[in-house]
């Protein structure tokens, strides 16, 4: 079955002026882009700029557009842009060394197509002779030492030298082609994600560059994050009581990205979605529904940035698509009913779509409020009544449809707080804290309201179409167990062949059958319902999955279902993290504690990791003890995955090396090695990525050990890491081989996206377009290699347990017959 088009918007910053969707050409932001670019074009350096904005406000897009404007007007040999993504280097080495390495890498040949690379290398080699031993750099240095190795040593040796700025200036002023000066723009991005002490260290390094001729520094960072770092750095220094004054030491000019207006947000949403096209009628209806209700985003998005807008759209689309698919089934069922029933169903459906948008925006942007107050309305009459009254005062004071006198406008907040305080004292326990900002009040005031105007209690009065009731349309036979087994097997068999939609539909029918006849089923049903909940989750039918899990637990708190429900929450529902915490606490008590306790430990670590909590050492030790005696290869792989999530890379690799010998089957060993490699590849630590690369290479050297159909995905995972670390030709060869030789790869959206982006860098738009459309290509086009493959990537000595001979084989796609 061919996969459908992804419904998610990516978060890639814009690279050119033409790609800009948020800021108008004549806006103040675009004027600032051209001002910064003009300074780089006309000045002689010694300038530091800062672009301030909230997380996701478009700082990286601003920086990339500056680069685009400059590169349109200057030759590549006359200016170089060096990007330093600060968060990637936090904890790797000192900022002095890592910044120096980035600069030397760029100037010394990171982009070999630039003519300046050789001149820069010659100049740097000259300086190296005064720093390194003669036996390392001599007259034949270029034959014996590669530029990249030389630059690594140079960075480590010169990064902390007092004369580093002077050395850099001499290279820039005198080292360009034809002895022309060379301009360098150092862009420091992603500072927001760094610790305050690391930000302070970077600022001190950059301040040393402030007098370097032909050097420009541009920072992208949230202003408050930067001020906090400066405040903490100078908290002991009496002479710098004001962090704002201290900031002037580092930065000559700042740009503050403004919050988009309502008109700009509406235009941005349309720009994001208008570029999409689909042959699927449901996808078109999803886009039309969002585009017809942009006003909810203007009010409901808490932090109004491009990233939050996209994330909010991504939060809405899966549920919206699922409901529309359900609606199409509903219409087929309703066609047999009388005309009045059909008309009523369609009216409810239109309003229901607006409720979907409102609820998903509330859940994503106001998570604590959603969980503590809105979700409780489904089960608690008092919570329902409180929310109804809250919607009432929001509609009375914040609705655009209500006309307020100038005095009421002026005093609106005070009036609202007074009414809210009365409601809280009357309806809520004293310990409950509740604050409703103006933005949330305006959102709750928007029509339709969930409960305001509905005087009768009903937790599902949001006119939501009853999915399972209409989708299932179950005709119950005499034997309920046989009916349930039929639907259960349909769902499991469809899941086994990858038909997630059919699997979810059968799960819905089984759920509806049990829901209607709950008292007639025994305790053998809840564990099977739990499996059906997992199947619904795979289809992204999140509400159905939650309903199935809750029904199963209402019938019997089976330990396995508790674990499945906790896993569902951690993977899909940040708004229910508190409930997951309570479930995991329960799983550590009584009879639950004996059920696959390693799975509970793994879920606990996942929760701690995703919520930024400290992971107790006792928890790690219990997980290690569970691993030492585990005989099931997949369960052991899950345990090792949890250790990697907890940041214990060494422990997980050590356990893998010891434990894999327990499994004589080469296929079982592959399963464990693949799970460990995938876990390491998902983590941002470079050390883990290098270990994963070695593990993937071992797997590809022994293809017979792999499960059927796995090879293109292993190639893709390995190629992604190779490409990230500049082994470009090997990565391209792997993507080409996977895409060309395996039809499943041409159906995989992730592989198509990665390979098409790679081909765009080779300037083969024709091939990239074919890959995007899933068509075969007839040529392997590669980006020239920047580094040769090492014997191994990591410093850890890994066992090679996959080869029949027991001898390690170094795999290289480029060395395979007929390639390279």
Secondary structure, 3 states (H helix, E strand, C coil): CCCCCCCCCCCCCCCCCCCCCCCCCCCHHHHHHHHHHHHHHHCCECEEEEEECCCCCCHHHHHHHHHHHHHHHCCCCCEEEEEEEHHHHCCCCCHHHHHHHHHHHHHCCCCCCCCHHHHHHHHHHHHHHCCCCCCCCCCCHHHHCCHHHHHHHHHHHHCCCCCHHHHHHHHHHHCCHHHCCCEEEEEEECHHHCCHHHHHHHHHHHHHCCCCECEEEEEECCHHHHHHHHHHHCCCCCCCCCHHHHHCCCCCEEEECCCCCHHHHHHHHHHHHHCCCCCCHHHHHHHHHHHCCHHHHHHHCCCCCHHHHHHHHHHHHHHHHHHHHHHHHHHHHHCCCCHHHHHHHHHHHHHHHHHHHHHHHHHHHCHHHHHHHHHHHHCCHHHHHHHHHHHHHHHHHHCCCCCCCHHHHHHHHHHHHHHHHHHHHHHCCCCCCCCCCHHHHHHHHCCCCCCCCCCCCCCCCCCCCCHHHHHHCCCCCCCHHHHHHHHHHHHHHHHHCCCHHHHHHHHHHHHHHHHHCHHHCCCCHHHHHHHHHHHHHHCCCHHHHHHHHHHHHHHCCCHHHHHHHHHHHHHHCHHHHHHHHHHHHHHCCHHHHHCCHHHHHHHHHHHHHHCCCCCCHHHHHHHHHHHHCCCCHHHHHHHHHHHHHCCCHHHHHHHHHHHHHHCCCHHHHHHHHHHHHHHHHHCCCHHHHHHHHHHHHHHHHCHHHCCCCCHHHHHHHHHHHHHHCCCHHHHHHHHHHHHHHCHHHHCCHHHHHHHHHHHHHCCCHHHHHHHHCCCCCCCCCCCCCCCCCCCCCCCCCCCCCCCCCCCCCCCCHHHCCCCC
